[in-house]
């Protein structure tokens, strides 16, 4: 990633908004801006320079990793004291705060330490820029998707009666790390039998049995970027009722994926899948949103949901993941990652969606 160019782009954006200085406290956004992957630090975009503040644990690492357009400042007693010193040095009387990343206790500390400074709402500038992926990001996400597809194909060889959900989840994490990933992008969901009716089921020690669905929602982190895929497979046989909902979910997902293009709103995209499921009598059993953005976070903007009307643009990476969940019986979800392109879309996850009975 060219972080020097990225910093320049962000500074231009903040200049247009007249939002200097701008304090970034979200570590994932600091990573996006600079490549820094530590557990502590603050980034401040001043009108005349960009400053990163951290403690002695990260001094050597920060000086090595930060782009040359970012100045490292070793904090004094604490961050708030260091910020106060910088604001005084630059004779600044107001600062813009990043949305969502400052806690109430941090805000109180800022107000207490930096008396006479106006703290203004700065919006979600970095997250909004992260929505559109550049070429380097897209290539990295594609690689993450490829590894995830390979992992799913590997799982088809080991899923069988008697294997526990944890066995499969552990195998997924091992596969990812063996293939150069930092780990999973979220807690892997392996939901068998009636557990598949819970969209965010907690994977456990349950043994997989013949006649059960096995819903697997998984993803990796590769070079900092996430993947996310869901497939539902079946062991030995499939009840007719579950076969029916599988066909409906598969078609709903296909219709939504086929519709993805720049200019379409996210709520319209959601309705394409949701309306099809409802028309087939299962509308009340699809309760979650259709999808979300994927990048440095596995769940990020844009949100693909009923009450959101964000316009899809070239460079966005989203998931399409309709599901039907019959309480205490069975659930089916199919999820793919989709890139919005100039000519329509590209499906990044290639694992088969044909009915699989193992």
C-alpha positions in Angstrom: 0.0 0.0 0.0 1.2 3.5 -0.8 0.6 5.2 2.5 2.3 8.4 1.4 -0.3 8.8 -1.3 -3.1 7.8 1.0 -2.1 10.5 3.6 -2.0 13.1 0.8 -5.5 12.1 -0.3 -6.9 12.3 3.2 -5.3 15.7 3.8 -6.8 17.0 0.5 -10.2 15.7 1.7 -9.9 17.3 5.1 -8.8 20.6 3.5 -11.9 20.6 1.3 -14.0 20.1 4.4 -12.0 22.7 6.4 -11.6 20.2 9.2 -8.0 20.7 10.4 -6.9 19.6 12.9 -8.6 16.2 12.8 -8.0 13.6 15.5 -8.1 9.9 14.6 -8.4 7.5 17.5 -9.6 4.4 15.7 -6.6 1.9 15.4 -8.0 0.4 12.3 -8.3 3.8 10.7 -4.7 4.6 11.8 -3.7 1.4 10.1 -5.5 2.5 6.9 -3.8 5.8 7.0 -0.2 4.8 7.9 0.2 1.0 8.0 0.8 1.1 11.8 -0.6 -2.0 13.4 0.2 -1.5 17.1 -2.3 -1.5 20.0 -1.9 2.2 21.0 -1.6 5.5 19.2 -3.3 8.6 17.9 -3.1 10.3 14.5 -3.6 14.0 14.1 -4.0 15.8 10.8 -2.9 19.4 11.4 -3.1 22.0 8.6 0.8 22.1 8.3 1.7 18.5 9.1 0.5 15.0 10.2 1.5 13.8 13.6 1.4 10.3 15.2 1.6 10.1 19.0 2.4 6.8 20.8 4.4 5.6 23.8 7.9 4.1 24.1 6.7 0.6 23.3 6.2 1.6 19.7 8.8 4.2 19.1 11.2 2.1 17.1 8.4 0.3 15.2 6.6 3.6 14.4 9.7 5.2 13.1 10.2 2.2 10.8 6.7 1.9 9.5 5.3 5.4 9.3 5.4 7.2 5.9 8.0 10.0 5.8 5.2 12.6 5.7 4.1 11.6 9.2 6.0 12.9 12.2 6.3 10.6 15.2 5.9 12.2 18.7 6.8 10.2 21.8 4.0 11.0 24.3 4.9 12.7 27.5 3.0 11.7 30.7 0.0 10.6 28.6 -1.6 11.3 25.2 -3.8 14.1 26.6 -0.8 16.0 27.9 1.0 15.6 24.6 -2.0 16.8 22.6 -2.3 19.8 24.9 1.4 20.7 24.3 1.0 20.4 20.5 -2.2 22.5 20.4 -0.5 25.2 22.6 2.6 25.1 20.4 0.5 25.6 17.2 -1.8 28.1 18.9 -4.9 26.0 18.0 -8.2 26.6 19.8 -10.3 23.9 18.2 -10.0 20.3 17.0 -12.3 18.0 15.1 -12.9 14.5 16.6 -13.5 11.4 14.5 -16.9 9.9 14.9 -17.4 6.6 16.9 -13.7 6.3 18.0 -13.6 8.6 21.1 -15.1 7.2 24.2 -17.0 9.2 26.8 -14.1 8.8 29.3 -11.6 10.0 26.6 -13.8 12.9 25.8 -13.9 13.9 29.5 -10.1 13.6 29.7 -9.7 15.8 26.6 -12.0 18.5 28.0 -10.3 18.4 31.4 -6.7 18.5 30.1 -7.2 20.8 27.2 -9.3 23.6 28.7 -10.2 26.4 26.3 -10.1 24.1 23.3 -13.3 23.6 21.3 -13.9 19.9 20.4 -16.0 19.7 17.3 -17.8 16.8 15.7 -15.6 15.7 12.7 -17.8 13.1 11.1 -16.6 9.7 9.7 -14.0 10.9 7.2 -11.7 7.9 7.2 -14.4 5.3 7.1 -16.1 7.1 4.2 -12.9 7.0 2.3 -12.3 3.3 3.1 -15.5 2.4 1.3 -13.9 2.7 -2.1 -11.0 0.2 -2.4 -7.9 1.1 -4.5 -6.2 -1.4 -6.8 -3.8 -2.7 -4.2 -6.6 -3.3 -1.7 -8.7 -5.1 -4.3 -5.8 -7.4 -5.2 -5.2 -8.2 -1.5 -8.9 -8.9 -0.9 -9.0 -11.1 -3.9 -6.2 -13.2 -2.5 -8.0 -13.4 0.8 -11.1 -14.7 -1.0 -9.0 -17.2 -2.9 -7.5 -18.6 0.3 -11.0 -18.8 1.8 -12.3 -20.7 -1.3 -9.4 -23.2 -1.0 -10.2 -23.6 2.7 -13.8 -24.5 2.0 -12.8 -27.0 -0.6 -10.4 -28.5 2.0 -13.2 -28.8 4.5 -15.3 -30.9 2.2 -12.8 -33.7 2.7 -13.1 -33.7 6.5 -16.7 -32.9 7.3 -18.4 -36.2 8.3 -20.5 -37.6 11.1 -18.7 -37.7 14.4 -16.5 -34.6 13.7 -17.3 -31.8 16.1 -18.0 -28.2 15.2 -14.9 -27.1 17.0 -12.8 -29.7 15.0 -13.9 -27.9 11.8 -13.4 -24.4 13.3 -9.9 -25.3 14.4 -9.1 -26.8 11.0 -10.2 -23.5 9.4 -7.9 -21.4 11.5 -5.0 -23.8 11.0 -5.5 -23.8 7.2 -5.5 -20.0 7.1 -2.3 -19.6 9.1 -0.6 -22.3 7.1 -1.4 -20.3 4.0 0.0 -17.0 5.1 -2.9 -15.5 6.9 -2.9 -13.6 10.2 -5.9 -15.7 11.3 -9.7 -15.6 11.1 -11.5 -12.3 10.4 -14.1 -13.2 13.0 -15.1 -16.0 15.3 -15.8 -18.9 12.9 -19.4 -20.1 12.9 -19.9 -23.8 12.4 -23.5 -24.5 13.1 -24.9 -28.0 12.7 -28.4 -29.3 13.0 -30.8 -27.1 14.9 -28.0 -24.7 15.6 -28.0 -23.6 12.0 -31.3 -21.8 12.7 -29.4 -19.2 14.7 -27.6 -16.7 12.4 -24.8 -15.9 14.9 -24.6 -19.4 16.5 -21.8 -20.0 19.0 -19.6 -22.9 17.7 -19.3 -25.7 20.2 -18.4 -29.3 21.0 -21.5 -30.8 19.3 -20.8 -33.7 17.0 -22.1 -33.6 13.5 -24.8 -36.2 12.7 -26.2 -37.7 9.5 -29.2 -35.8 8.1 -28.1 -32.4 9.5 -27.3 -29.2 7.8 -23.9 -27.7 8.6 -23.7 -23.9 8.1 -20.2 -22.6 7.9 -19.5 -18.8 8.1 -15.8 -18.1 7.9 -13.2 -15.6 6.7 -9.5 -14.9 7.0 -7.2 -11.9 7.4 -4.6 -11.7 4.7 -2.1 -8.8 4.8 -4.6 -7.0 7.0 -7.6 -7.4 4.7 -10.6 -9.7 5.4 -12.7 -12.2 3.6 -16.1 -13.5 4.5 -18.1 -16.4 3.0 -20.9 -18.7 4.1 -21.9 -22.1 2.7 -24.4 -24.6 4.0 -23.7 -28.3 3.3 -25.6 -31.4 4.3 -24.6 -34.7 5.8 -25.7 -38.0 4.1 -29.2 -36.7 3.2 -31.4 -33.6 3.2 -35.1 -33.3 4.4 -37.4 -32.1 1.6 -38.4 -29.0 3.7 -34.8 -28.0 4.0 -34.1 -28.7 0.3 -36.9 -26.3 -0.5 -35.4 -23.4 1.6 -32.0 -24.1 0.1 -33.3 -23.6 -3.4 -35.1 -20.4 -2.4 -32.0 -18.9 -0.6 -29.8 -19.9 -3.6 -32.1 -18.2 -6.1 -32.5 -15.1 -3.9 -28.8 -14.8 -3.6 -28.3 -15.2 -7.3 -30.8 -12.5 -8.1 -29.2 -10.0 -5.8 -25.7 -10.8 -7.0 -26.8 -10.5 -10.6 -28.2 -7.0 -9.8 -25.1 -5.5 -8.3 -23.8 -2.5 -10.3 -22.7 1.1 -9.7 -25.7 3.4 -9.2 -28.0 0.9 -7.5 -28.9 1.8 -3.9 -28.2 -0.7 -1.1 -31.8 -0.8 0.1 -33.0 -1.7 -3.5 -30.4 -4.4 -3.6 -31.6 -5.7 -0.2 -35.2 -5.8 -1.4 -34.4 -7.9 -4.5 -33.4 -10.9 -2.3 -35.9 -10.1 0.5 -38.9 -9.7 -1.8 -38.1 -13.1 -3.5 -37.9 -14.9 -0.1 -41.1 -13.2 1.0 -42.9 -14.1 -2.2 -42.1 -17.8 -1.4 -43.6 -17.6 2.0 -40.5 -17.2 4.2 -40.2 -13.4 4.6 -40.5 -13.6 8.4 -37.6 -16.0 8.6 -35.0 -13.7 7.0 -34.4 -11.2 9.7 -30.9 -9.8 9.1 -29.6 -7.4 6.5 -28.5 -8.7 3.1 -24.9 -7.7 3.5 -22.1 -5.3 4.4 -18.8 -3.9 3.2 -15.6 -5.9 3.7 -12.0 -4.5 3.9 -9.7 -3.9 6.8 -12.8 -4.8 9.0 -15.0 -7.7 8.1 -18.0 -5.5 8.7 -17.7 -2.0 7.4 -19.5 0.4 5.2 -21.6 0.2 3.1 -24.4 -1.5 5.0 -26.7 -3.4 2.6 -30.0 -3.2 4.4 -33.7 -2.3 4.1 -33.3 1.2 5.8 -30.1 2.3 4.1 -29.9 4.1 0.7 -26.2 4.3 0.0 -25.4 4.3 -3.7 -23.1 1.5 -4.9 -19.9 2.8 -6.5 -17.0 1.2 -8.4 -14.4 -0.1 -6.0 -16.8 -1.1 -3.2 -16.6 -4.7 -1.9 -19.8 -6.0 -0.3 -21.3 -9.3 0.8 -24.6 -10.8 -0.4 -25.8 -13.2 2.3 -29.6 -14.0 2.4 -30.8 -16.7 4.7 -33.8 -18.6 5.9 -33.9 -19.8 9.5 -36.6 -22.2 10.8 -36.4 -21.9 14.6 -35.1 -24.9 16.5 -35.0 -26.9 13.2 -32.6 -25.7 10.5 -31.2 -22.7 8.7 -29.6 -22.0 5.3 -27.4 -19.0 4.4 -25.3 -18.5 1.3 -22.8 -15.6 1.2 -20.4 -14.3 -1.3 -18.1 -11.3 -1.6 -18.8 -9.1 -4.6 -16.7 -6.2 -6.1 -18.6 -3.4 -7.8 -16.9 -2.7 -11.1 -17.3 -0.2 -14.0 -19.2 -2.8 -16.0 -21.2 -4.3 -13.2 -19.7 -6.6 -10.7 -17.2 -9.4 -10.0 -17.9 -12.3 -7.6 -14.7 -12.7 -5.6 -15.6 -15.9 -3.8 -15.9 -18.8 -6.2 -16.9 -21.8 -4.0 -19.7 -23.8 -5.5 -23.3 -23.0 -4.4 -24.7 -26.2 -5.8 -26.3 -28.4 -3.2 -23.6 -30.5 -1.4 -24.4 -33.7 0.4 -21.4 -35.2 2.0 
